[in-house]
């Protein structure tokens, strides 16, 4: 039996945020570890957010926007290409 949590059913907006978080983190060259440290959460929890098995909260979205030097709205926009 696997210890991983099942994927939650995310809203369309939550799924866009998840995808944009992954995309921006990778484009910036940040590791999960470095972003998790900045968010003051565990690497595992950020990994679950990126995988869609946890929801990102507004406090984390705000901090992620600061980390990625963008507006929160940019993390919620449809992912292009």
C-alpha positions in Angstrom: 0.0 0.0 0.0 1.3 3.4 -0.9 1.9 6.2 1.6 1.1 8.9 -0.9 -2.0 10.9 -0.6 -4.6 10.5 -3.4 -4.9 13.5 -5.7 -7.6 15.9 -4.6 -10.2 17.2 -6.9 -8.9 20.7 -7.7 -11.0 23.5 -9.1 -10.0 24.8 -12.5 -8.4 27.8 -10.7 -6.5 25.6 -8.3 -5.2 23.5 -11.1 -4.0 26.6 -13.0 -2.2 27.8 -9.9 -0.6 24.4 -9.4 0.6 24.3 -13.0 1.9 27.9 -12.8 3.8 27.2 -9.6 5.6 24.3 -11.1 6.3 26.2 -14.3 7.6 29.3 -12.6 9.7 27.4 -10.1 11.4 25.4 -12.9 11.9 28.4 -15.1 13.5 30.3 -12.2 15.8 27.3 -11.6 14.6 26.9 -8.0 14.5 23.6 -6.2 11.5 22.4 -4.2 13.7 22.6 -1.2 14.6 26.2 -1.6 11.0 27.3 -2.3 9.7 25.2 0.6 12.2 26.8 2.9 11.1 30.3 1.9 7.4 29.2 2.4 8.3 27.7 5.8 6.7 24.4 4.8 8.2 20.9 4.3 9.6 19.8 0.9 7.0 17.0 1.0 4.1 19.4 1.4 5.3 21.6 -1.5 5.7 18.4 -3.6 2.1 17.5 -2.8 0.9 21.0 -3.8 2.8 20.6 -7.1 1.4 17.1 -7.6 -2.2 18.3 -6.8 -2.7 16.2 -3.7 -2.7 19.3 -1.5 -4.3 22.7 -2.1 -2.2 25.9 -2.0 -3.6 28.5 0.4 -3.8 32.3 -0.1 -0.8 33.0 2.3 1.3 30.6 0.3 0.1 32.1 -3.0 1.1 35.5 -1.8 4.5 34.4 -0.8 5.0 32.4 -4.0 4.2 35.6 -6.0 7.0 37.4 -4.0 9.4 34.5 -4.6 8.7 34.5 -8.4 8.5 38.3 -8.6 5.0 38.4 -10.0 1.5 39.3 -9.0 -0.7 36.6 -7.4 -3.0 37.0 -10.5 -0.2 35.8 -12.7 -0.2 32.5 -10.8 -4.0 32.1 -11.5 -4.0 32.8 -15.2 -4.3 30.0 -17.8 -1.0 28.5 -18.6 0.0 29.3 -22.2 1.8 26.7 -24.3 
